Every structure is written in C-alpha cells, then in structure tokens.
Amino acid sequence: MPPVSPMLAKSVRSIPSDSSYEPKWDGFRSICFRDADQVELGSRNERPMTRYFPELVAAAKAELPGRCVIDGEIIIATDHGLDFEALQQRIHPADSRVRMLAEKTPASFIAFDLLALGDDDYTGRPFSERRAALVDAVSSAAEPGRLIHVTPATTDMTTAQRWFDEFEGAGLDGVVAKPLGITYQPDKRVMFKIKHERTADCVVAGYRVHKSGGEAIGSLLLGLYKDDGALASVGVIGAFPMAERRRLFTELQPLVVDFDGHPWNWAAHQAGERTPRKNEFSRWNAGKDLSFVPLQPERVVEVRYDHMEGERFRHTAQFNRWRPDRDPRSCTYSQLETPVTFRLGDIVPGLEGSDRHGQ
C-alpha cells in the first residue's frame, strides 16, 4: 500500500565493479502501485502524482500485471532526447490543462525495479532476482503507443562505460550501479550513481539576497555570452557558508548597478519572476520572490556542472573557484563540451519522441 519511499543512490566518481548497470534517467522518480483498476503514482517524497499523469494511469491498467508495485521514472521523450521542462509543466493545478498536456506531451514510465507482484513481496529478495521478475512481468516489446518500458541493464562494465559516454546525448545524466545482492531498502542510499561533472567559467551578472534578509548573498546569477554578444542566463550557484555570504555581499556592492545599461535591463520591473528570463517562475513556491540585484558583469567564477538543458545548466551549478585572470567576454558557450546526439529509441526500443508527442 502507498506510500513507499524509493531506494536511493549515493554519488561516486567511478563506476563500481560487480554490479548491474542502468542508464540514469532524468525525470520524476515514481513508484507505481496497481491493484486491478486502482492505480497510484507516488513521488520521491511520497506525495501522490496520480492526477498529473492520467495517460500513465490508463497505461498501467493496460500494460502492467493486475497487482504490482514497480519503481521507475516518469519522463517525457522527444526526438531530441528527454524534455524535463515539458515534464515540469505537467505539475499544474487545473485539471483541464493537465488533460490537454497529457494529449500534447504524453509521459512515459521507465520501470527499473519490482517491489511486489501479485501476493508476493519482492523487497527482501536480491536485486538480480527482482530484475529477472521485472523483465518477465513487464513487456519490453517495441509496441506502438506503449508508455511503460523496462530500462536496459547490463552487468558488463565496458558496456556501462559506453552508456555513460554516449547516452548523455539523449538527455540521460549518467549511470546507476546496483549491487546484484542488495534487497530493496526504502530511503536508504545503497545504490550508486555516477554523473557527468564538468567545469565552466561564467560571468556573475547579479545576486539574490539571502532568505534570512540582511546583508547576505542568497545566490549568484550566472551568464555566458552567445555568438551574437548577448549575455544569456545559464543558472545560479548558492551553496556558501553564512560567513562567505556576508563577505560576498560586502565585496560585490561596488559592482551593483541599476538596470540601465545592464545586459538584462528589460528585467527591471519584473520582480517576482525568475528574472532575467521572463515567465520562468518558481513552480514549487509560487509566492517566492525571485527578483535580483544587477551587477556589472566583471567577475568570473569557475563552476562545476553535470549537463545542459537547452541554454541553461540542468541542475544548480556548484562553486569551484574565482577566476580573476579571466576576461568576462571570454565566458562563452564555445568552452562547453557538446555531447554526441543519441536517440532515445536506440536506448529503449519503442520509446519515441516528437512525432508521437506533437513537438
């Protein structure tokens, strides 16, 4: 019975040996519960997501065994890879919009673990046994219109390394390693995840004040220059000790400017939005003020990031070091590594993109 906390993974720098390896899917982690016509989709935080994905409820009834509990990831596939931004749009309070988006950008469910089947509890069994039962229980056939798929897996480390190198081009962000003998342990970090990590030199173009108020930095806004000379917003860094937040606040005051002449000057009167990019607001906290203080774009910081989504860092970047030796104008997209393009349908047969999703 829901809720059940998913089993988690801890980050490691290299792929461990003697494990089962899977692509690391970049979507919403979810445990799917089916008992005949009753279907529930639980989130990583044990909150119900069922109402946001009616197409997956219908797919579970059509494609899964009559009684089962399956761990997996909700994704939206396109011909250009995974689309996390479209996935975020699905979390909407209006039922009419949810159903419209379910038609326009239907989600898929990638199954990668089996917790229960019929009357049998599989959580106490080794992963190798759970994996074999999952493959038997959920069809891996590339049937047109199918929304539930089993993730590929291998015990060959060479193949896992190839997946790590190649699959990023389809929007996947690494590899997960599962020791073959582990039982299913909710909320325990007993798996391993290996993610891409790279560095980039970015311009600091603004800051947000810390939520505690006062003279402390909450986060720094990062920019990269495009080929046409425009400064694009690429993300933020914000993991600083409080003493460093206060020091940075004082240190950056001489660079504070008004919006006249700032590269993001059109954001001047858009307090409450996720400036500098219009209409990017806090989906998870609609009342949060995400306006910022503009800075003269002179400071350069080296950050760590895993991969890009469009023009922005997919996840929050991490501070690495200041680069006073770098010219801000040298902070361009050309320094970023571009993954080789890879089709999702070549990873999971039948997992197709834009033609089916109307992109």
C-alpha positions in Angstrom: 0.0 0.0 0.0 1.3 3.5 -0.8 3.2 5.4 0.2 6.6 3.8 0.0 9.9 5.7 0.0 12.1 4.8 -3.0 15.5 3.3 -2.5 18.2 5.9 -3.2 21.7 6.2 -4.6 24.9 7.9 -3.4 27.2 9.7 -5.7 30.6 8.1 -6.6 33.3 9.2 -9.0 33.8 6.0 -10.9 31.7 3.0 -12.0 32.0 0.3 -9.3 32.6 -3.4 -10.3 30.3 -6.4 -9.8 27.0 -4.6 -10.2 24.1 -4.3 -12.6 24.3 -1.1 -14.5 21.5 1.1 -15.9 21.2 4.5 -17.6 20.4 7.2 -15.1 17.0 8.6 -16.3 16.4 12.3 -15.7 12.7 12.8 -14.8 10.4 12.4 -11.8 11.2 9.4 -9.6 8.0 7.5 -9.0 6.7 4.2 -7.5 3.6 2.9 -9.4 1.0 0.9 -7.5 -1.6 -1.1 -9.3 -4.4 -3.2 -7.8 -6.9 -4.0 -10.6 -8.5 -0.7 -11.6 -6.8 1.2 -8.8 -3.5 3.0 -9.8 -1.4 5.3 -7.7 1.8 7.1 -8.7 3.9 8.2 -5.7 6.7 10.7 -5.8 10.2 10.5 -4.3 8.8 12.4 -1.3 5.9 10.0 -1.1 3.4 12.6 -2.4 0.7 11.4 -4.9 1.3 12.4 -8.6 -1.5 10.4 -10.0 -3.7 13.3 -11.1 -0.9 14.9 -13.2 -0.4 11.8 -15.4 -3.8 10.4 -16.5 -2.2 8.8 -19.5 0.1 6.7 -17.3 -2.9 5.6 -15.2 -4.5 4.3 -18.3 -1.2 2.7 -19.5 -0.7 1.0 -16.1 -4.1 -0.7 -16.4 -3.4 -1.8 -20.0 0.3 -2.7 -19.8 1.1 -3.8 -16.2 0.2 -7.0 -14.3 -3.1 -6.8 -12.4 -1.4 -6.4 -9.0 2.1 -5.0 -8.7 4.3 -2.3 -7.3 7.0 -1.0 -9.6 9.8 1.6 -9.1 10.7 3.8 -12.0 11.0 7.2 -13.6 8.4 9.4 -15.3 9.9 11.1 -18.3 8.8 13.0 -21.5 10.7 11.8 -24.6 11.2 13.8 -27.7 13.2 13.2 -30.9 15.9 15.4 -29.3 16.1 13.5 -26.1 14.4 13.9 -22.7 12.5 17.1 -22.0 12.5 17.9 -18.3 11.0 21.4 -18.9 7.9 19.9 -20.5 7.7 17.4 -17.6 7.6 20.3 -15.1 4.8 21.8 -17.0 2.7 18.8 -16.1 2.5 19.8 -12.4 -0.4 22.1 -12.8 -3.5 22.7 -10.6 -6.0 22.9 -13.4 -7.4 19.5 -14.4 -8.3 20.8 -17.9 -4.6 21.8 -18.6 -3.3 18.5 -17.2 -5.5 16.6 -19.6 -4.6 18.9 -22.5 -0.9 18.4 -21.8 -1.4 14.6 -21.4 -2.6 14.6 -25.0 0.0 17.0 -26.3 3.1 15.8 -24.4 2.3 12.3 -23.0 4.7 11.0 -20.5 6.4 7.5 -20.3 7.2 5.4 -17.4 10.6 3.7 -17.3 10.5 0.7 -14.9 13.7 -0.4 -13.2 12.7 -2.3 -10.0 10.0 -4.6 -8.8 8.7 -4.4 -5.2 5.7 -6.6 -5.4 3.9 -8.9 -7.8 0.5 -10.5 -7.0 0.7 -11.6 -3.4 4.5 -11.8 -3.4 6.6 -9.2 -1.7 9.9 -8.9 -3.6 11.6 -6.2 -1.4 13.5 -8.8 0.6 14.9 -10.6 -2.5 18.2 -9.8 -4.2 18.2 -7.3 -7.0 19.2 -9.9 -9.5 16.0 -11.8 -8.8 13.9 -8.7 -8.8 15.3 -7.6 -12.1 14.6 -11.0 -13.7 11.0 -10.9 -12.4 10.5 -7.3 -13.7 11.6 -8.3 -17.2 9.2 -11.2 -17.1 6.3 -9.1 -15.8 6.6 -6.0 -18.0 6.8 -6.3 -21.7 9.8 -4.9 -23.4 8.3 -5.2 -26.9 8.5 -2.0 -29.0 4.8 -1.7 -29.5 3.4 1.5 -31.0 1.9 3.8 -28.4 3.2 1.9 -25.4 4.0 4.2 -22.5 5.6 1.8 -20.0 9.1 0.4 -20.7 11.8 -1.6 -18.9 15.1 0.2 -18.6 18.0 -1.6 -20.3 20.6 -3.1 -17.9 23.9 -4.9 -18.2 26.5 -6.5 -15.9 29.3 -5.7 -18.3 31.4 -2.7 -17.1 32.6 -1.9 -20.6 29.1 -1.5 -21.8 28.2 0.6 -18.8 31.1 2.9 -19.6 30.0 3.2 -23.2 26.5 4.1 -22.0 27.9 6.7 -19.7 29.8 8.3 -22.6 27.1 8.0 -25.3 23.7 8.3 -23.7 24.2 11.8 -22.4 23.4 13.0 -26.0 19.8 11.8 -25.4 19.5 13.7 -22.2 20.4 11.0 -19.7 22.7 12.1 -16.9 24.9 9.2 -16.0 24.8 5.6 -14.9 23.3 3.8 -11.8 25.1 0.8 -10.4 23.1 -1.7 -8.3 25.0 -4.5 -6.4 23.4 -7.7 -7.5 22.7 -9.0 -4.0 21.0 -5.9 -2.4 17.5 -6.1 -1.1 15.1 -3.2 -1.7 15.7 -0.7 1.1 13.4 2.3 1.1 15.0 5.7 1.7 18.5 4.1 2.0 21.4 5.0 -0.2 22.5 1.6 -1.1 22.8 2.1 -4.9 25.5 4.2 -6.6 25.1 6.9 -9.2 27.9 8.2 -11.5 27.1 11.5 -13.1 29.0 13.7 -15.5 30.9 16.6 -13.9 32.4 19.4 -15.9 33.6 23.0 -15.3 32.7 26.3 -17.0 33.8 29.9 -16.5 30.8 32.1 -16.1 30.1 35.8 -15.6 28.4 36.8 -12.3 25.7 39.2 -13.5 23.6 39.6 -10.4 22.6 38.2 -7.0 19.6 37.4 -4.9 19.5 38.4 -1.2 19.5 35.5 1.3 16.1 34.4 2.6 17.1 35.5 6.1 17.3 39.1 4.8 20.0 41.5 5.8 23.4 41.8 4.1 24.0 38.3 2.8 24.0 36.7 -0.6 21.4 34.0 -1.3 22.6 33.0 -4.8 24.7 34.4 -7.7 23.3 34.6 -11.2 25.5 33.2 -13.9 25.8 34.2 -17.5 27.5 33.1 -20.7 28.0 35.1 -23.9 26.3 33.9 -27.1 27.8 34.3 -30.6 25.8 37.5 -31.1 27.3 39.1 -28.0 24.1 38.8 -25.8 24.6 37.6 -22.3 22.4 34.5 -21.6 21.2 33.4 -18.2 22.5 29.9 -17.5 21.8 29.2 -13.9 22.8 30.1 -10.3 25.2 29.0 -7.5 24.2 29.4 -3.9 25.9 26.8 -1.6 28.0 29.1 0.6 28.6 29.2 4.3 26.9 32.2 6.0 30.2 34.0 6.7 31.0 33.8 3.0 27.5 35.0 2.1 28.1 38.1 4.2 31.6 38.7 2.9 30.4 38.4 -0.7 27.6 40.8 -0.1 30.1 43.5 1.0 32.6 42.6 -1.7 30.1 42.9 -4.5 28.5 46.2 -3.5 30.9 48.3 -5.7 29.6 46.3 -8.7 25.9 47.0 -8.1 24.3 48.9 -10.9 20.8 49.9 -11.9 19.2 48.2 -14.8 20.1 51.0 -17.3 22.9 49.6 -19.3 22.8 46.2 -17.7 22.6 43.2 -20.2 19.4 42.1 -18.5 17.9 45.6 -18.2 14.5 44.6 -19.6 14.0 42.6 -16.3 13.9 45.8 -14.2 10.2 45.8 -13.4 9.6 42.0 -13.3 10.1 41.4 -9.5 8.6 38.1 -8.5 9.5 36.3 -11.7 12.6 34.3 -12.2 14.4 37.1 -13.9 16.2 37.6 -16.2 14.2 35.2 -18.2 10.6 36.1 -18.5 7.9 33.6 -17.4 10.4 31.3 -15.6 8.9 31.4 -12.1 9.2 29.1 -9.1 6.7 26.3 -9.9 7.2 24.8 -6.5 6.7 28.0 -4.5 4.6 30.5 -6.4 4.8 33.2 -3.8 8.6 33.2 -3.7 10.2 36.5 -4.9 13.0 35.6 -7.3 13.9 39.1 -8.4 17.6 40.0 -8.3 20.1 42.8 -7.8 22.0 43.5 -11.1 25.8 43.6 -11.1 28.3 45.0 -13.6 29.3 41.8 -15.4 33.0 41.9 -14.4 33.6 39.0 -12.0 34.3 35.5 -13.4 33.7 32.3 -11.5 34.5 28.7 -12.4 31.6 26.4 -11.6 31.0 22.6 -11.7 28.0 21.3 -13.7 26.8 18.0 -14.9 25.0 18.8 -18.2 23.0 21.4 -20.0 19.3 21.6 -20.8 19.0 24.0 -23.8 21.0 27.1 -22.9 21.0 26.5 -19.1 22.6 24.2 -16.6 20.1 21.4 -15.9 20.9 21.4 -12.2 22.2 24.0 -9.8 25.9 24.6 -10.5 28.5 24.3 -7.8 31.1 26.9 -6.9 34.7 25.8 -7.8 36.9 28.9 -7.7 37.1 32.6 -8.6 38.9 33.4 -11.9 40.3 36.9 -11.7 42.6 36.0 -14.6 39.8 35.6 -17.0 38.3 38.2 -19.2 34.5 38.2 -18.8 34.0 38.3 -22.6 35.8 35.0 -22.9 33.0 33.3 -21.0 31.2 31.9 -24.0 29.3 28.7 -24.9 32.2 27.6 -27.0 34.0 26.4 -23.9 31.3 23.8 -23.2 31.5 20.2 -24.3 28.7 19.1 -26.6 27.6 15.5 -26.2 27.1 13.4 -29.3 23.4 13.2 -30.2 21.8 9.9 -29.4 18.2 8.8 -30.0 16.1 7.5 -27.1 14.6 4.9 -29.4 18.1 3.3 -29.7 18.3 3.0 -25.9 14.8 1.7 -25.3 13.1 0.3 -28.4 9.7 1.9 -28.9 10.5 5.0 -26.8 9.9 7.6 -29.5 9.9 11.3 -29.5 8.4 14.3 -31.2 6.2 12.6 -33.8 4.2 10.9 -31.0 4.3 13.9 -28.7 3.4 16.6 -31.2 6.6 18.6 -30.6 
